[in-house]
Amino acid sequence: MSPTELAQVLEHARARTEALLEPLDDEQLTRQVSPLQSPLVWDLAHIGYFEELWLLRNSAGREPLSAESDELYDSFVHGRAERGALPILQPAAARAYVREVREAVLELLPELARDDFLVGMVAQHELQHGETMAQTLALAGWLPERPPDVSAAGDVLVEGGPFTLGSEDPWAYDNERPARVVELPAFRIDRGLVTNAEYAEFDGASRGPDDAPVQHVSFDEAEAYARWAGKRLPTEPEWEKAVKTAGSELEHAQGAVWQWTSTFFDGYPGFRAHPYPEYSEAFFGDEYRVLRGGSWVTDPLVARPTFRNWDLPQRRQIFSGIRLAADA
């Protein structure tokens, strides 16, 4: 991409961040509403720190703007539950910091554009943290919007055979690579997402409007519902094949709620960590399950058909829901 196009992507991500936080006062920004989530002002400063680390320090060779930033804003140094007690920047200072970083980055874009993957990674990182902040807002009751209604019924037969799993997109993350041909047997997948009304038949408690997709469902709950309904969760390759080959027949394949799959999060054969192992590799194994599709607060730049999200099976603060599958 050209420097002008990269600047537009960065500013798009920043506009979403600012729109999300603009209605909030300083008390809301600094409050830790849940041990599962950081204070919003930590997320804001972390966005600036990540941009500074990768574009100003690692790529352009500049010195850190603050000697304490690695201690305060590296997400692997302190867990979310601890961050509210740290001496983090207050809202005005955090906003000034992210502006200072962005101004320096924009000046350097002609140079940075030579490796536009890093710029794209920084923009996607900010958009992903925007969704993390939206989770905090939802837990606090400060996010009134809701996903679109579900109207589709029935299921789709996805024929057996080969398809290409993964991506070679220049901005795809390491866990989406390398793309490879996978052979799958035929299976069926529901056209629509599970609604609040349908889920209430299983657990008896309404979670919202009847026709809206159920959300904030853990993997354990989703798997239990699938068993109760006489179906199962799709595997990750099944989900991706369905979207790539029959996506027009699936309602809200993307942009409503994340959809749990039965697959553990791990690297594809030939995986290579890039540019740092902490993004993906640190979470590989049999603890985390993969989600696909993107939610109603996921930016389209992130919600591509090959994008892989993951979380612990008991977590439900994410905007996660259910699409069922079955053997053919």
N, C-alpha and C positions, 0 to 999 in steps of 0.2 A: 504494500500500500504506500501511497505518497504521504509525506508529512502532513499535508492538509487532511487527507482521509483519516489518518491516525489521530489527529487532533480532534476530529469530529467524533470518533469512537470514544475517546477519553472523556470528552465533554458530555456525550450522551450518558455515560455511566455516572458522571458527577451530577448531572441534572437530576437523575433518578434518586441519588443519595440525598441531595438537598431537598427535593420535593417530599421525601419520606420524613425527614427530620424537621422541616420548617414549622409545622404546627406545634412543636413540643417546646415546653419551657425548660429552664436549666435543671429544675428538680427532676423532671421526667428523664432528661438526658443522662443524669448522673445516678439515678436510682438503679439498683440491681434488683430487678423484679423477680428473678428466679436464679437458683444456683446453676441451672442448665444454660443460662445465657449471660453474656457480659453486659455491663452497663453500656448503653448506646454510645456514650461519648468515648468509651474504649474502642468500640468498633470503628468509629469515625477516625480516631487518631491512628488505629492500626491500618486502615486503608491508606493513609498518608505514609506511614512507616513502610509498608510493603512496596509502595511506589518509589519511595526514596531508596530503599534497599536495592531493588532490582534495576532501576533505571538511572539513578544518580550515583549510587555507590558501586554496585557490581558492574554496570555497563559503562558508565562515564568516568569511573575512578575517583569520584569526589569523596571528601571526608564526611563522616556523619554530622548531621545538624545538631544532634544531641548525644552526649555520651551515655545517657540513660536509656535511649530508645530500644536497644536490643534487650535489655532487662525487662522493660515495661510492656513492649508491644510484640515481642516474638511469641506467637501463640503456643509454642511448645515449652516455654519457660514457666508460665503460670496458667493453671486451669481456669476455666470460666468462673467457677465459684469463688476464686481468690481475687479476681480483678477489681472488684468494687472497693477493696481495702488498700489497693496500691496507690501511690502518689501520682496518679495519672493526670494528664492535662484536663483542665476544666473547659467547658464548651467554647468560650471565646478563644482561648489559646489553641484548642484543637482545631477550630476552624481556620485560625491564622496559620497554623502549621501545614494543614493540607493545601491551603492556598499557596504558601511559599514553595512547597514541593512541586505543585502543578506548574507554577510560573517557570521554575527552573527546567522542568521537563519539556514544556512547550518550546523554550528557547533551544533546547538540544535535539528536538525532533528530527531535523535533517540528518544528524549523526545517528540517532537512535533508530531511524527508519531502516538502516542497513540490516537490523535484526528485528523485524517487526513482530516476531513471535513473542518477544518479551513485552512489547507494548500491548499486544493483544492479551497476553496473560494478565497483565496489570489491570486492564479494562474489565476482563471477565472476573477477576478477583473482586473488584469493587462491586460488580453486579451481583456476585454470589453473596457478598457480605450484606448487600442491600436486602436480600432475602432472609439472611440470618437476623437482621435488625427487624424485619417484618414479623418474624417469629416472636421476637421479644415484644413487639407491639401487640401481637395477638394474645400472648400470655397475660399482658397487662390490661387487656380490654380496650386498647386504643386503636384497633384496626377494624373499622366497621364493615369494610367490603367483604364480598363472598365470591366463591367460584361460580361460573355459569351453570345454569340448570342442565340436567340430563333429560334427553327425550328419546334416545335410541333404545331399541329392544332387540332381543335375539342375539345371534352370534354369527361369526364368519368362519368358514373353513379355509385354513391356510394349507395349501397343498405341500406335500413332502418334497424334498429336494435340496439342492445347494443354494446358498446365498452368501453374500459378502458381509461378514460381521466386522464392525470397527470402521475406522476412518483414516484417511490420509490427508484430511484437510490441514492446511498449514497451521491453523490455530487450534487444532485438536489437542487435548491433553495427552500425557504419556499413557494413561490407563485406557485410552481409546485405540491405542496402536499396539502392534501393527495390524492392519486389516488382513483378514484371511478368509478363505472359503470354508464354510461350515455346512455339513449335511444334517438336516433335521427331518424326522418323520412328520406326517401330517398331524395337525392339531386344530382345535377350535378355540376361538377367543371372542369374548363378549364385545358387541358393538359399543355398549355404553358402560360407564362407570357405575359402581354400586352407589345407590342413593341413600340419603338419611332414612327415608321411609323403609327401604329394604333392610338396612342395617338394624333399624329399631325392632324388626321382627326377630332378629337374632338376640339382641341384648336388652330389648325392652325400653331403652332410654332414647329419647329424641335428641339429636345433636344439631338440629337446625331445620330449615325448610325442607319439606318432604322431597322435592324434586332436585335439590342441590346434591352434588356428590358428597358422600361422607368424607370428612377430612380429620386430620390429627388422630389417625389410626396407627397403632404400632404394627410391626410385622407380626408379632405373636397374635394380635387381635385379627389381623387380616387373614392369617393362615387358619385360625380357628373358624372364622366366618366362611372361608372357602370350603372347609370340610363340612360344616353345617349345611351349606348350600349344595353339597354333592359335587363340587368342582374342585379346582386347585388354583394356585397362583401360577402365572406363566413363568417359565425360566427366562433368564435374561436374553439368550439368543432367540427364543420364541417371540418375545416382545419386540425385539428389533426387527426380526424378519416380518412380523405382522405389519409394523409401521412402514417398512420399506416396500412391501409388496401389496399390502391391502390397506394402506393408511387412509385412503379416501373413504373407506367403509367404516372406519372406527371414529366414533364421536369423541372429541376432546382427547385425541392421542397425545397431544401436548397442550399446555396452557390452562389446565383446570386443577388437577392435583397430581403430585408425584404418585407413581404406581409401584407398589412393592412387587418384586420378583422373588422367586425361591432361591436365587443364586447367591452364593457367598461372594464377597468382593475379593478379587484376586487379579493378578496380571494376566494378560493374554500371552500365549506362547511367543517367545521372542521379545517380551517386554523389556524396555530400557528406561530407567528413571531419567526424566529430563524436565526441567533443569535441576530439580532437587528431589531427593527421595521422600522427603516429609509430606509432599502433596498426596501421593498415592500409596507408595510402597509401605509406609509406616502402618497402614490400615489393612494390609492384605492378611488373609487367613480365614478362620471360621468364626470370627466374632461379628462381622458386619455383613448386612444383606444389601443387595443392590436395589435401587429405585430408578425408575425411568420416567421420562415424559415431560417433566417440568410442571410447575404449579401456576396458578393465576397471578402470582407475583414474580415468576421467573422471567427474566428478559429473554426475548427470542435469540439474542446472540449466544446465550448459554444453552437454551432448550433445543439443541439440535438432536436428531434421531439417535446419534451415537453417544451422546453425553451420559456419563455414568455418575449417579449420586449414590451415597451409601450412608447407612446409620446403624446403630445398635438395634437389635430386634425389639427392645422394650421402649424405645423412644417414640414419642407421639407429638412433640412440640412442632415438628416439621409439618408442612402442608401435604400430608400423605394420605392416599386413599387406596381404592381397590378396583382392579379390573380382573375378572375371572377368566380362567382357561379350562380346557378339558382335552382329554385324548380324543382323537378322531375315531 
